[in-house]
Amino acid sequence: MMSGWSVIRIATILVYLFLFAPVAVVILLAFNANQFGSFPIEGFSFRWFEALWNNDAIVRAFKTSLLLGVLTAAISTTLGTLAALAMVRYDFPGKRTISTLLVAPILIPEVVLAVALLLFLQFLSMPKSFGLLLMGHVVFTLPFVVLVVQARLVSIRRDVEEAAMSLGATPVQTFFEVTLPLMLPAVMAGMLFAFTISFDDITGTLFWKPGGVETVPTQIFAMLRNSISPEINALGAVMVMFTIALPIVAASIARVMAMRKTSASK
Amino acid sequence: MAADVAGARRTPWVLLSPSLATISLLLIVPMLFIVVYSFWLRTATGADQVGFYLDNWIEVLGDRFYRDILFQTLLIAFYTTVICAFVGYIPAYFVANTRMKSKAFLLLLLVLPFWISYIIRTMSWINILGTSGALNTLLISIGIIDDPVQMLYNQQTVVLGLVHYLLPFMILNVYVSLDGIDKNLTEAAQSLGCTGFQAFREVTLPLSMPGLAAGSLLCFVLAAGTYITPIVLGGPRDAMFANLVFEAIVTQLNWPLGSALSLVLLALLGALVIIYTRYLGIDQIAKSFK
């Protein structure tokens, strides 16, 4: 009889397979020469990546998503970091209520959030626009930034700030010279999180996007309505590589920055 | 000095005000608006009649059509959550207890699907289960079946897609809980005569409950609010509640009806969240973000 632990190990391997098999199949089919982008595999080809590069609609959607993601990340990281700082460093009445309020956008079904914001702006007679899309994404990503930054901020000791203050630094100086550099990794993580969520969002985006504007997910969704084309697989493969590369690149940038800082201070 | 104290008291509010303003203006006020809208009436001419009409509510709460889809939505979310709990617990347990050096890497792999596009992960199942997909091709080539079988576009594939999408949420929440358990406790239980399984049932499982509950809540709420998965992987009869909302708002432009529908969804899932926070506190969900 197998021991309990080996059963757990085998089951774990199966779960990993379940999680990654569909992704692996997308990547495999993206390189398939077959003109339908499905099985059987007929040979190795880059033709679908080429088709992707020449597909104006997809390139446009990619640019829209990129701009939207960067702006969303910048705004919600700024707002979220300030809020996280207040939540971790200060005590004030009503803290629990505010904590719930800050995560509320996660707990409300995204469809409801999307409907509410859409109706409100329609009521104000503001037409659907890129601005609406951006506002929606900011509200939706804000709680994630607050949670990520807050969680890491807790582990940064307060003593160093107090030491800086006792040596005569003003609160603002202390923030920029001590606190911000220390919490930079958390802020970067929050920013990356916000960017990825925004880049991947489809539910709210379908409600908020003005006619004719597509992001990468809504573009894929629109393409799926016809049929699953090999281009979608190629796009999927690109996005998988993109999402895996992004955190790695961000982490190495953070490491290089940290190294430069230590060598500069020597 | 007095000015200093007053300043310090003001600081958190200064830091919080941009976020609170954003959430109030873009979330709280709009939510009040859907409540108001749900009592308006969509007239035949396509204009909204302002007033206090119960018609939308009577339609949403009284019509069998809506009730059936609501029930179906909750059922799909329930299946998804239960399967996620069973399937997610095992790898979380393995990674939390393994002595392998690559523990961090194994955990990273479990979280990686978070970062991979939801729509890509959903549509990828068409590549596997479709008539010219991986599974049919495989079964034909080894001679088990002669013609491709239609495996897609039913309720099971919707649940499958949702499980695939939500499993990382479950795994992460359970892992955080399991990782926080003092290993001495299970050893103590075993030294007192428990078998490995008894120690798990009596010590580990109860201690991991908060994570399991948090993961389940997230899975249920996210599954019940989805509308992409049923469109991509479901058949025409597998619509979920959010599909009705989208249909009413974006396709028919019947905002009052769409408002009433979204409020029903919100009330149901909101009640669940409130019951949950009453017993376990909101903090548990925040833990998985560390």
Interface residues (C-beta under 8 A of the other chain):
Chain A: G4 I8 R9 A11 T12 V15 Y16 F18 L19 F20 A21 P22 V23 V25 V26 L29 F36 S38 F39 P40 T78 L79 G80 L82 A83 L85 A86 M87 R89 Y90 F92 I98 S99 T100 L101 L102 V103 A104 P105 I106 L107 I108 P109 E110 V111 V112 L113 V115 A116 L117 L118 L119 F120 Q122 F123 M135 G136 V138 V139 L142 F144 V146 L147 V148 Q150 A151 R152 P171 T196 D200 I202 T203 L206 F207 V216 P217 I220 F221 L224 I228 I232 N233 L235 G236 M239 V240 T243 I244 L246 P247
Chain B: A8 R9 T11 P12 W13 L15 L16 P18 S19 L20 T22 I23 L26 L27 V29 P30 M31 F33 I34 Y37 V87 G88 I90 P91 Y93 F94 V95 L109 L110 L112 P113 W115 I116 S117 Y118 I119 I120 R121 M123 S124 W125 I126 N127 I128 G130 S132 G133 A134 N136 T137 H164 L167 P168 G196 F197 V221 A224 G225 T226 Y227 I228 V232 A242 V245 F246 I249 V250 W255 G258 S259 S262 L263 L265 L266 L269 G270 V273 T277 I282 I285 A286 K287 F289 K290
